[in-house]
């Protein structure tokens, strides 16, 4: 409480040109310039993204192309409004308060600006955007807490978070089925949909083993029977001693898949492995394009490096283990249960050791919370809060803007780079040296930057307390 009281008392008597928009002394034109930068960069980001989405969906009509243009324009305007409104409201707060206070420097203006901006974006994009910025905000909050010594980084923490999240996530999927969101679509594509819901099959078999379903192997006609009359006998013996031991012809009746359990588990490893390996190989090849053109022999080395295999091993290990544990538990307990997804997904999630990602773990954690909340609404357990995604987006984005202004060293580097690109580096032209009074080390990353201000637009108190200090 003493810290909060001190922060309330601290203030900056400088105007918004001296602190914020140092590139332009006029508030309105400064806000317009940031909005224009965000709008332009938004076009560059969203145009190829929506165009590729249209191509992947195989929509080639004129109407689909017009929708792509409209989506690009809407999302770009959303970024432009966010950038413009932040600077504009930043200046309004300064004029209304007469000074800059701790949260008025960034958080409150960013909250209002973000809330207004998300109203411009399409409704089906608001939820994913809210989850994305909440994910980044959570990671930033952890960085801040670690920098202050409040928490200590836990070794392999992202792996255990991923395992726990996937255990609960796939339990919900196994019990209630996939939803129509992007994460569910990705899981269906990579791992298949056999485990999404428990399915009971009627087994029509004359076998005395009640819990076993026999899968007949196709008969192979070999064309050289007249020349080698014993060839079929040899093949049958080989099949019974080798082939059938690997590709067993049995599966449990409660298993939802159509192939044998061994085939199912092996496919559970191979399909995700190949998808992960090919995807990461393609990304590495594109990022090393110039080097590959100069030295084509580098391609073989790139494709065989362990780093290239890591994503495939992570996905393949997760998929194979998840399916193996589910099949194993069905054989042991003679029935299928949604609860099997918890140990299966948790053990499979440990393969994230090959490709650790705190961003992915946090994103899936928030996606789990969202799915749990929506499921609670469907079951009538939780109330539906109107505008919850709007508030979540505004709160999280405001926190990220606060970090970008007052604690950029604790912001996720990739997100700071994104803001720098989005604003054409105007986020880096804030006069953070005067913000150091709040004790957040705001100028730590920008210690060498001093704005070139027009003295005609600076206040006397600023000239006396800052400019004279610089001379000495």
C-alpha positions, 0 to 999 in steps of 0.5 A: 500500500505504501508503494501505491501511495507513493506512486499516486503522489509521484507526477511529471509536470511536463507536457505530452510532447516532452514525454510522449510524441517527441516526433511531432509537437502537435497532438493531433498530427502525432496521433494521425502519424501513428495511426497511419503507420499502424494502418499501413503495416496492418495492410502488409500483415493481413493482406497475405494472411487472408489471401493465403487463407482464401487459397487454402479454403479453395474459394476463388470466386469474386465474392470470396476475393471481395470478402478478403479485401474487406477483412484486410481493410477491417483488420488494418483499420483496427490496428490503425484506430488502436495506434491513433487512439492511444496517442490521442487519449494519452494527450487528453489525459495529460490535458485533463489531469494537468500532469502525468501520473503513474498509470496515466502514462500508458495503462489508462490511455491504452485501455480506452484505446484498445476497447474502442479499437476492438469494436472495429475488428470483426466479431469472429476475430475478437476472441482469438485476438483477446487470447493472443494478447492475454497469452503475451501479457501473462508471459510479460507479467511473469517476466516482471515478477521474476525481475522483482524476485517475486517468483523464480523461473521453474526449470522445464516449467513450460513442459509441465504446464503443457502436459497439465494443460493438454491432459485437461484439454483432451479430457474435455475433447474426449468427453465432449468432442472437438469445437470449431475453433482453430486449435481443435482444427489443428488437433484434428489435422495433426493427431486425427479425431478418433479419440474425440468422443467415446464410441461404442461399436457393435461387434459381430464376431463368432470369436469366443473372446468377447473383448477382441475384434478380429481384423481379417488380412486380405488374401494375396494371390502370387503369380508364380504358384506353378513354378514355385508351388511352396511359395504360398506356404513360405509366405504364410509362415513368414506372415505368421511369424513376422508380419502378424507379430508387428501388425497384429490383427486384433484390437479391443472392441472399445477402441474407436479406431478401425485399424489394429492397435499397433497400426493405430499407435504407429500411425499416431507417431508417424503422421505427426512426426512427418507433419512437424518435420516437413513444416519445420524443414520448410520454415528453416529452408525459407529462412536460409534461402540466400545461403541455400542459393549460394551453397545447395549442399547445405540443404542435406545438412539442414534437413538432417540436423537434430534441430530440424527433427525436434518439432517432429519428435515432439509432435510424434512422441506426443501423438504416439504416446497419447494413443498408446496409453489410451489403447493400453488402458482400454485393454487393461480395464476392458472399456473406454473412458474419457479419464484415460486422456489425462494420463495419456496426454500428460505423459505425451506432453513430456515430449515437449522437451524436444521443442520447448515453447512457453508461448505455446504452453501459455496459449493452450492454457488460456484456450483451455480456460476459454473452452472450460468457460464456454462449456460451463455456460452450455451446462448452465453452471457459469453465467455468460458475461457479455463483452467479456472478450472485449474487456479481456482484450482491453485489459491485456493490451493495456498491460502490454502497452504499459510494459512497452512504455515503462518496462520495455526490458521486461516485455517479450522481445518478439512483441516489442519488435512487432510494436517497433515495426507497427509504429515505425519505431515511434514506440522507441521515441518516447522520452523514457528518461523522464519516466525513470522517476517511477522506478521502473527503469523505463530507459534501460533499453533506450539509454542512448536515446535523447529526443531532439525537441523543438524548444518553442514547444517545450515548457519552462519547467522542462527546460529548467529541470532537464535541458539544463541538467543535460548541459551539465 
